[in-house]
Amino acid sequence: MRLADPRLLVVILVAALGMAIGVPVVVLQAQGADIAHGPVWLWPVVYAAFLIAFVISMLVSEHPSLTWRRGWFIAQFALATASVLLLREGLGFVAVVLVFGAALSCYVLPRWGTAVVVALNSVTVFVASAAAGFAEQATAAVFYLAIQVVSVATVLVWMAQERSQRRLAEAHVELAATGALLNQSVRAEERLRISRDLHDVAGHQLAALALELEIATHHAQPPASEHVHRARGIAKDLLADIRETVSRLREGEGSLEGALGAATAGVTQPDVRLDVDSALALDPDRTTLLVRAAQETITNVIRHAESAQHVTIRVAADSEAGLVVFRAWDDGWGPRAFEPGNGLTGMRERAEALGGQAQFSRGDQGGFRVTVEVPVE
């Protein structure tokens, strides 16, 4: 979770709530109440350590290192348990911190691990209520068990909704990229059709007209001959313009900036930032490669980099090397090690087929980086 992540607000609110839960205990201890085992300083220190470990555990809940995530979770779990068991008289609201941990476990543990955490928390509540008698022990344990089950179920439903939204976003990106390429193809076919019509209809008729006027110049007498010569010149100029237009239509390519803009339109999470040289006009194969590269980059962020909030895509020409360079990176954690899947492998194969290359790496500040270089022609 990055500082720019809106979910950081949740971390702050939970930390504030945790502090509010601990304040009454600290106040009572300051007033001389003997409500915790051990020296007066012990419970505040343990509870403060729990809050720190819990906040860190939330912040690294999406870290690529499983050991890192679970290590901090176990630390906060042990400290939360100690905070509850150290209290001598009653639980008050302190046991609520156990519910926090149960909800957090959904992000860092398998489902059976979450079940174990819920069970251990319930046992902790039961043991901590020993002074109140068995009936109250059982009631407190069942009460906190129910709260944990509801909290875990709520988090699991929310996670399922997030997964559905990510799958929908992936399908949207793929559909938008395919639509952009199809639009480029349709435009190219339309330009080709128009160029053929101009050549086959207007071009042939103008050629015939120029030939007729050429013949007429040999028979026309002044002053009509002057107008015939002028008409012949206009016909030849017009025929040359038609041929030039036909050549431009056949050679002209679609806007890469427009194709990438269409392919990434509507993607709201992550935020996509495009920086494309507006003068770039590539052939269909290179346009397809770069649009598919953008699609695969964004899809990978949606699918794997949950902590990423922004994706930057930059495409520019390297005139000295004769290359068009595609660079993309996100602000997520970034993988420590990875094996390219079918999408990245396909991107590399497309680039190599055009005489270029594709590289994938972890950025210096985290995140995942994609670089594609292909010759302009």
C-alpha positions in Angstrom: 0.0 0.0 0.0 1.5 3.3 -1.1 1.1 6.7 0.6 -1.0 7.8 -2.5 -3.4 4.9 -1.9 -6.8 6.1 -0.7 -6.9 3.0 1.5 -4.3 4.7 3.6 -7.2 6.6 5.2 -8.5 3.3 6.5 -5.1 2.6 8.1 -5.2 6.0 9.8 -8.8 5.6 11.1 -8.0 2.1 12.4 -4.9 3.4 14.1 -6.8 6.2 15.7 -9.5 3.8 16.9 -6.8 1.6 18.4 -5.3 4.5 20.3 -8.8 5.5 21.5 -9.3 1.9 22.8 -6.1 2.0 24.8 -6.5 5.5 26.3 -9.0 4.5 29.1 -6.6 1.8 30.4 -3.7 4.2 30.5 -5.8 6.8 32.3 -6.9 4.3 34.9 -3.3 3.2 35.4 -2.2 6.8 35.8 -4.9 7.2 38.5 -3.4 4.3 40.4 -5.8 1.5 39.4 -4.2 -2.0 39.4 -5.9 -3.3 36.3 -2.9 -5.0 34.5 -0.3 -7.6 35.4 3.3 -6.6 35.8 4.8 -3.1 36.2 2.7 -0.1 35.3 4.8 0.6 32.2 4.4 -2.9 30.8 0.9 -2.8 29.3 1.3 0.7 27.6 4.5 -0.5 26.0 3.1 -3.8 24.8 0.0 -2.0 23.5 2.0 0.7 21.7 4.1 -2.0 20.1 0.9 -3.7 19.0 -0.4 -0.5 17.3 2.9 0.0 15.5 3.1 -3.6 14.3 -0.6 -3.5 13.3 -0.2 -0.3 11.2 3.0 -1.7 9.5 1.2 -5.0 8.9 -1.7 -3.1 7.1 0.8 -1.1 5.1 2.7 -4.1 3.9 -0.3 -6.4 3.4 0.3 -6.3 -0.4 4.1 -6.5 -0.3 5.5 -9.1 -2.7 7.4 -10.9 0.1 5.1 -13.4 1.8 7.5 -13.7 4.7 7.5 -9.9 5.2 3.7 -9.8 5.2 3.2 -12.8 7.5 6.0 -11.8 9.8 4.5 -8.5 10.7 1.0 -10.1 11.0 2.3 -12.6 13.5 4.0 -9.9 15.5 0.8 -7.8 15.8 -1.2 -11.0 16.6 1.1 -11.9 19.4 1.2 -8.4 20.8 -2.6 -8.0 20.6 -3.0 -11.3 22.5 -0.6 -10.1 25.1 -2.4 -6.8 25.5 -5.6 -8.6 26.2 -4.1 -11.3 28.6 -2.2 -8.7 30.6 -5.4 -7.0 31.8 -6.3 -8.0 35.3 -9.9 -6.9 35.5 -12.3 -7.3 32.7 -11.7 -6.7 29.0 -13.5 -3.5 28.3 -13.2 -2.7 24.6 -9.5 -3.8 24.4 -10.5 -7.2 23.0 -11.8 -5.4 19.9 -8.2 -5.3 18.7 -8.4 -9.1 18.2 -11.2 -8.4 15.7 -8.9 -6.1 13.8 -6.4 -8.9 13.4 -9.0 -11.4 12.3 -10.1 -9.0 9.5 -6.5 -8.3 8.5 -5.7 -12.0 8.3 -7.9 -12.3 5.2 -5.3 -10.4 3.2 -2.2 -12.3 4.5 -3.2 -15.8 5.4 -5.0 -18.6 3.6 -8.6 -19.2 4.6 -7.7 -22.0 7.1 -5.2 -19.6 8.7 -8.0 -17.0 9.2 -10.1 -19.7 10.8 -7.2 -20.5 13.2 -6.8 -16.8 14.1 -10.5 -16.5 14.8 -10.4 -19.6 17.0 -7.3 -18.5 19.0 -8.8 -15.0 19.5 -11.9 -16.6 20.9 -9.8 -18.7 23.3 -7.9 -15.6 24.3 -11.1 -13.9 25.2 -12.3 -16.9 27.2 -9.1 -17.1 29.2 -8.9 -13.4 29.9 -12.5 -13.5 31.3 -11.6 -16.3 33.8 -12.2 -14.0 36.8 -15.8 -13.4 35.8 -17.0 -17.0 36.0 -17.6 -19.7 33.4 -21.0 -18.3 32.2 -19.6 -14.9 31.5 -16.4 -16.5 30.0 -18.5 -18.4 27.5 -20.7 -15.5 26.7 -17.7 -13.2 26.0 -16.0 -15.8 23.9 -19.2 -16.5 21.8 -19.8 -12.7 21.4 -16.3 -12.0 20.1 -16.5 -15.1 17.9 -19.6 -13.8 16.3 -18.1 -10.3 15.8 -15.0 -11.9 14.2 -17.1 -14.1 11.9 -19.1 -11.1 10.7 -16.0 -9.0 10.2 -14.2 -11.8 8.2 -17.3 -12.5 6.1 -17.6 -8.8 5.3 -13.9 -8.5 4.3 -14.2 -11.7 2.1 -17.3 -10.3 0.3 -15.4 -7.1 -0.3 -12.4 -8.9 -1.6 -14.6 -11.0 -4.0 -16.1 -7.7 -5.3 -12.6 -6.3 -5.9 -11.7 -9.4 -7.8 -14.8 -9.1 -9.9 -14.0 -5.5 -10.6 -10.5 -6.3 -11.6 -11.7 -9.0 -14.0 -14.2 -6.6 -15.5 -11.4 -4.0 -15.9 -9.2 -6.5 -17.6 -11.9 -7.4 -20.1 -12.6 -3.7 -20.7 -8.9 -3.0 -21.5 -8.7 -5.9 -23.9 -11.9 -4.9 -25.6 -10.8 -1.3 -25.9 -7.4 -2.3 -27.4 -9.1 -4.6 -29.8 -11.6 -1.9 -30.8 -8.8 0.6 -31.3 -6.9 -1.7 -33.6 -10.1 -2.6 -35.5 -10.8 1.0 -36.0 -7.3 1.6 -37.3 -7.8 -1.4 -39.7 -11.1 -0.1 -40.9 -9.7 3.3 -41.6 -6.7 1.8 -43.4 -9.1 -0.3 -45.6 -11.2 2.8 -46.3 -8.2 4.8 -47.3 -7.2 2.0 -49.7 -10.7 1.8 -51.2 -10.8 5.6 -51.8 -7.3 5.5 -53.3 -8.4 2.7 -55.7 -11.5 4.6 -56.7 -9.6 7.8 -57.4 -7.0 5.9 -59.4 -9.5 3.7 -61.3 -12.2 6.3 -62.0 -10.9 9.9 -61.8 -7.3 9.0 -62.7 -8.2 7.1 -65.9 -10.7 9.7 -67.0 -8.3 12.5 -66.4 -5.6 10.6 -68.3 -8.1 10.2 -71.2 -9.0 13.8 -71.1 -5.3 14.8 -71.1 -4.7 12.6 -74.2 -7.7 14.1 -76.0 -6.5 17.6 -75.3 -3.0 16.6 -76.5 -4.6 15.6 -79.8 -6.7 18.8 -79.9 -3.6 21.0 -79.6 -2.4 19.7 -83.0 -5.6 20.7 -84.7 -6.8 23.8 -82.9 -6.2 27.2 -84.6 -5.7 30.5 -82.9 -7.2 31.9 -80.8 -8.8 28.6 -79.6 -5.4 26.9 -79.5 -4.3 29.0 -76.6 -7.3 27.8 -74.5 -6.7 24.2 -75.5 -3.1 24.3 -74.4 -4.1 25.8 -71.1 -6.8 23.1 -70.6 -4.2 20.4 -71.4 -1.9 21.9 -68.7 -4.6 22.0 -66.1 -5.6 18.4 -66.9 -2.0 17.2 -66.5 -1.6 19.1 -63.2 -4.8 17.7 -61.9 -3.8 14.1 -62.9 -0.5 14.6 -61.1 -2.4 15.8 -58.0 -4.7 12.8 -58.1 -1.7 10.4 -58.4 0.0 12.1 -55.4 -3.2 11.9 -53.4 -3.5 8.2 -54.2 0.1 7.6 -53.1 -0.5 9.5 -49.8 -3.7 7.5 -49.1 -1.9 4.2 -49.7 1.1 5.2 -47.6 -0.6 7.1 -44.8 -0.9 5.4 -41.4 -3.3 6.0 -38.5 -2.4 8.1 -35.4 -0.6 6.0 -32.8 -1.5 8.6 -30.1 -5.2 8.1 -31.1 -5.0 4.4 -31.0 -3.3 4.3 -27.6 -5.8 6.9 -26.3 -8.7 4.8 -27.4 -7.1 1.6 -26.0 -6.7 3.1 -22.5 -9.9 5.2 -22.4 -12.2 4.4 -19.6 -9.5 2.9 -17.3 -10.0 4.5 -13.9 -8.0 2.2 -11.7 -5.1 2.4 -12.1 -4.8 6.0 -13.5 -3.2 5.8 -16.9 -0.9 8.6 -17.9 -0.1 8.7 -21.7 2.9 10.6 -23.1 3.0 9.9 -26.9 4.8 11.8 -29.6 1.8 13.1 -31.7 4.0 13.1 -34.8 4.4 9.3 -34.7 2.6 7.4 -37.5 3.6 3.8 -37.7 2.6 0.9 -39.9 -0.2 -1.4 -38.7 2.2 -4.1 -37.4 4.1 -1.6 -35.2 0.9 0.1 -34.1 -0.5 -3.4 -33.1 2.6 -4.2 -31.1 2.5 -1.0 -29.1 -1.2 -1.0 -28.5 -1.0 -4.7 -27.3 2.0 -3.7 -25.1 -0.1 -1.0 -23.5 -2.9 -3.5 -23.0 -0.7 -6.1 -21.4 1.0 -3.6 -19.2 -2.3 -2.2 -17.8 -3.8 -5.7 -17.5 -0.8 -6.9 -15.5 -1.1 -4.0 -13.1 -4.8 -4.6 -12.6 -4.2 -8.3 -12.1 -1.0 -8.4 -10.0 0.0 -5.0 -8.7 -2.9 -4.1 -6.3 -0.8 -1.4 -4.6 -0.3 0.5 -7.9 -2.3 3.7 -8.3 -0.7 5.1 -11.5 0.7 3.7 -14.8 2.8 5.9 -17.0 3.2 5.0 -20.7 5.6 7.0 -22.8 6.3 6.5 -26.5 8.8 8.5 -28.5 11.1 8.1 -31.5 14.8 7.7 -31.1 15.9 9.4 -34.3 19.6 8.6 -33.8 19.0 4.9 -33.4 16.1 4.8 -35.8 13.9 3.3 -33.2 10.5 3.9 -31.7 10.7 3.3 -27.9 7.8 2.3 -25.7 8.3 2.6 -21.9 5.7 1.9 -19.2 6.0 1.7 -15.4 3.7 1.7 -12.4 4.1 2.9 -8.8 3.3 -0.5 -7.1 5.6 -2.6 -5.0 7.0 -4.5 -8.0 7.8 -8.2 -8.2 11.1 -9.4 -6.7 11.3 -12.2 -9.3 8.9 -13.2 -12.0 8.5 -15.5 -15.0 6.9 -13.9 -18.1 3.5 -15.3 -18.8 1.8 -15.7 -22.1 1.0 -12.0 -22.5 4.6 -10.8 -21.9 6.0 -13.6 -24.0 3.8 -12.7 -26.9 4.8 -9.1 -26.6 8.5 -10.1 -26.8 7.8 -12.3 -29.8 6.0 -9.5 -31.6 8.9 -7.1 -31.0 11.5 -9.6 -32.1 9.5 -10.4 -35.3 9.8 -6.7 -36.2 13.6 -6.7 -35.5 13.2 -5.2 -32.0 13.2 -6.3 -28.4 11.1 -6.2 -25.2 12.5 -6.0 -21.7 10.8 -6.4 -18.3 12.3 -5.5 -15.0 11.6 -4.1 -11.5 12.1 -0.3 -11.2 14.7 1.3 -8.9 11.9 2.6 -6.7 9.7 -0.5 -7.1 7.0 -1.1 -9.6 7.2 -3.0 -12.8 8.9 -1.6 -16.0 8.3 -2.6 -19.6 10.5 -1.4 -22.4 9.9 -2.2 -26.1 12.2 -1.0 -28.9 11.5 -1.6 -32.6 13.0 -0.1 -35.8 10.9 2.7 -37.2 10.9 0.8 -40.6 
